[in-house]
Amino acid sequence: MAITKVGRLTGCLFSLALLGAASSQLGFFYRTGSEFKWTDAQRYARDKDGLGVLLNEVDAALAAGLLVVTVSWFAGESVYRAAGELLAMTGMPILNGSNSSGAWQYRQRRPPWLPEAPPSGFSKWSLKNSTQENAQDTRGGDDRSCHDEQYDGKFYNPVGDPLKITNHDSDILSALKPAFAHGSVRIRHVVLIMLESYREELFPLQQGSDIHRRIARSHGSRDGDDEVNERLSHICPIAEKITGKSGRWKRRDGTSFGQVPTPEWNDTTQHGFGGINVVGSLTTASLSFKSMAAILCGVWPLPVDNFEESEAQSYQPCIPQILHLFNQLKENKSTDDFLEQQWLSAFFQSVTDGYDRQHKFDSEIGFDHIVTRKRLEQDAKEHAILEKINYFGYPETTLRPHIREYIEKALAQRRRMFLSHFTSTTHHPWGVPGAFQSAEYVNTQGPMAWHSDFNSYLNAMRFTDRWLGELLQTFDDYGIADETLLVFVGDHGQAFKEDVASKTGTYQNGHISNFRVPITFRHPRIPRVQYNALATSLSILPTILDLLVSTGSLNGRDAAVASDLIQDYEGQSFIRPYRDTHNGRRAWNFGIVNSGASMLSVTSADAPWRLVMPLDQGSRYRLTDLKSDPLELEPLEKWSLSELASEVESRHGVNASRWAVEAEAVARWWATERKRLWGYKAG
């Protein structure tokens, strides 16, 4: 009898656990169209900040649970689903250029500017890493962690990299030459603003674009009526000024709505100037922190789940680490010559940095000054009450006094600033402060209520656009705008039902709307350039270094270091013509799909095709032609590469089919190579 009771109790508990699991999975699928992996669910549940993400959508799980109970009550029997085995695809072997004499000489090289004890971020040049790249690990199982600090193969060698294409030997763009030659461009400070979930086609929104027509159709019109279009013209006027791309807003009769007032920023930039806007840019990952690592360190992120990059050292030095090296190479003294001044790096974010070890990464790469949710809450105990807008934290405007304090400190100490800022309001659930007046950009009435998420997102973008204007005005107020380079970049995009009805968000979603992001280099003295290239945010760091050197904004020694370092990075420079191909090589782009280990996006700068491929056995191959189908409305999807190649040849031709096969092989090598370079060991 006791055994029977124990058995029944165990059975009940097991059934409740299954009910909870099934309800959560169904609720998640209803909201996003994707299925989550339980390893990812554990990551959220174990993190107090991640738990807020789960609880935010608990209503869908409860509804799914009620449905499961109702169906099971009437069904009366358990239903079992058989699991089929998928053929495992073996990755191609690593192409190793170690036998090349040039590669060997490069490994033995020790840069003359490197201090005797390499500073943080520069350990790749330590004797062990540089001379034992090919040492094989033959010890078998041991107690090493995921990231083996002693592994000898983490050295990145640009000479032996079969994918590397550089344009640093090309001339500077002709549009930029005169300004650089005359010395009219000075870059004393650098500001890097990472825009959460920002889509390129909304930075800025333009009348007549595909996304504008989608909004207009919700109001029953292909192009939108005057009232709707005038309202839409107010979403991102600051972005129009930053990028130099007009929203092209006009009435039906062809007359202009007039300039949208922007009291947040009085832009006095001369016509024809403002900087470089990249058209066609992609992110390296649809997971924020992996994308951030690529932006700040100029490296490809790891194709594994979670932010494992925080547990390892980047295989290239990150921006704050490079600036620390510059500081180390010069005297620490107060001087009016900005070329001899020390750098002060800072990071600002109005939400938590405790999720998935972000705080560890920020500290590891060398930020001198960090302000995030924890600091804001500490100060709020003595000052104003903070208003939460989502489960992660507060609106960006709460950073206002902290950013001003940092600027004043740097100016008083005669130091150069590297200010990095990560926005957050445009993250799900797209909450805005109570005092902010939201508008109905997309019709959300009655049967159109399914547009509500996208409408909330557009309101969050308008709030962020105003905040960007306020930041730009702050630099004007302190008299530093003419000597400040601002870099704007989206961490990733954001898919909605308006893009693909069956799947939303970034999780397990390789749709192009999650990967197109804005990249803009803003400076009031740099001529305006619209730079067309199918490139990624990997090129941001080398472009910053190139700009500092080419504008004479570094002293002789720092310029020599930067000129040497830039050759090591895999990204090209956006102030020189972009090379789509070189000596038979394609300029490949890779994009890790959230959560990291399951799917990978592949493009090349010389071709219109895009492949989303599985890194495990749970996803299908997917190919689109971004030239004929920029919204990816007609993808080809197959469970095997051979089936996909055959179908691609029938629809797009033999060149597309060959490209798909090549892309898959290159990507599998690339994924293996990232793990080597990051020193990643599974388990």
C-alpha positions, 0 to 999 in steps of 0.5 A: 500500500505504501509503495502504491501511494509513493508511486502515485505521488511520484507519478503525479509530480512527474505529470505536473512537471510535464504539464509545466514543461509542455505549457511553457513550450506551447506558450513560447511557441504561441508568442514567437513561433519558435521552440526553445531549448531547455538549456536556454530556459535554465539559463533564464531561470537561474538568472534573476534578471533573465527570470523577468523575461520568463515571467513577462509572458507567463499568461501564454503559458497558463493559457496553454496549460489550461488547454493541455489539461482540457484536451488530456481530460477528454483524450484519456490516453497519452500520446507518444511521438517517435523521434527520428534520427538525422544524419550528422554532417561532418564539418570540413577540416581546418585549413591550416596555413602553418606550413607557409613560411610567411605564416611561421615568420608572423607567428615568431614576430614580436611587435617592437611597440609591445611592452615587455609584459604584454598588457591585457588583451595582447597575450596573443604575442606571448612566447607560448601562444606564438610558437606553439600554435600547432601543439596538439592536445593529446591528454584526453579527458581532464578537468579543464573548463570550457575555456582552456587558458593553457591551450596553445592554439589561440593565436590568430594569424592573418597570414594563414587565414584563408578567408581574410581580405584586407583593403588597408592597402587601398587608397582612402575614398576620394570624397574623404581625401580633401578633408583629411589632407587639409587637417580639418578633421580632428578626432579627440574623443570617440563615442560608440552607441550600440542600439538595441534591436535596431533595424536598418530600414527604420534608421530612418524610416523612409516613405515608400519603403517596404516597411512603410507600405506594410504600416500603410496597409494596416490603415487600408492604403498602399502608400498611407494617407497624409495624416498617417504619413505626417505622424510617421515622419516624426518617428526618427527625424534625428536618425535622418540627420545622423545618417544623411538619409532623408525620410522623403516624407511628402503629401499625396499632392507632392508637397512636403510636410515641412521639417520636423522640429527637433528641439532635442538637438540643434544640428549646425552641421554644414550641408554635405558633411556629417560622416559615413553611413553604411548601406547594407550592413549586417550584424554578426549575431542576433544575440546582443552580447555576442554582437557587442563582443564583435563590435568592441573587439573586432572579432567574430563571436563564438557559435555556442549557446550563451555568452561564453565569450565572457569567460575567455579572452578575446583573440584580438585586443578590444577598443578599451585595451588598445587605448590602455596600451596608448596610455601606457606608451606615453607619459601620464601628464596633463597637457593641452596637446590632445595627441599626448593626453591619456584616454578615459574609457567608460560604459553606460547602460540604464539596465542590468549588466548582471544577465549572462555575465555581461558585467564580467565581460565589460570589466575584463576588456578594460572599461575604466568607468561603468554605470549600469542599473546597479549604480543608478539604483544606488544613487536613486536612494539619495536622489530621484525615484527611478521609473522602471520601463521593463524587466531589465531596468530604466529608460536611457534618460536616467543616465543623463547626470552620469554622462555629464559628470563623466564628460566634465571629469574628462575635460577637467583632467585633460583626458580623451574620452571613449564613451560606449553606451548601450541603449535598451528601450527598444528591447522587448516589451518596448516599454516607455516612460509614463510621461512619454506620449505614445502614438498609433503608428500602426492600426491596432484597432479590432482585427488589427490588434495583432500589430500592437507589438510592432506599434509599441516598438515604433514608439520605443524607437521614437523615444530612443531617437529623441534620446540620441538627439539629446546626447548629440546636443550634450556634446554641443553644449560642452563644445566637443562636437567638432572633435568627436567621432560618434559611431552608431550601430544596431546590435541586431534587428527584430522580427515581428509578425509583420515580417513573417507571421509564423515566427517572431523575435530573434530566438531560433529565427534566421530571418533577415529582419533580425540581421540588417542593422544600421552602422554610421560614423558621424562627425561634423567635419567628415564629408557625407558618404553613403557607403554601399557594402554587404558588410558587418559590424566586424569592420567598426574597430578597424575603421575607428583605428583607420580614422584616427590614423588617417586624420592625424588624431594620434601621435607618431608612436600611437599611429605606428601601433594602430597602423600595425594592429589594424592589419591583424583584424578580419574586418575591412575599413569603411573609409576605403573601397570595400573588396567583395573578392580578392585573389579568388576569395569571397568576402564572407559574412557570418551571423550567429542566430540566437541562442548561438549553437543551432543556426548560422547565417552566411552571406558573401559581399559579391553575391545576393544569396543568403544561407541559414544553415543548421549547426545541429540536427534540429534545423533546416537549410534555408536559402534566399535571394536578397536581390529578387526577394529582399524581404525573404518572402519566398525562401527555399527550405530543405532538411539536407544540403544536397536537396537544397542545392538541387532545388536552388539550381532549379530555381536560381541557377547553377551558380547559386547552387554552387555558392550554397555548397561553398558557403556551407563548407566555409561556414563549418570550417569557420565555426570550428575555427572560432572555437580554436581562437577563443580557446573553447572546449565543450563540457 
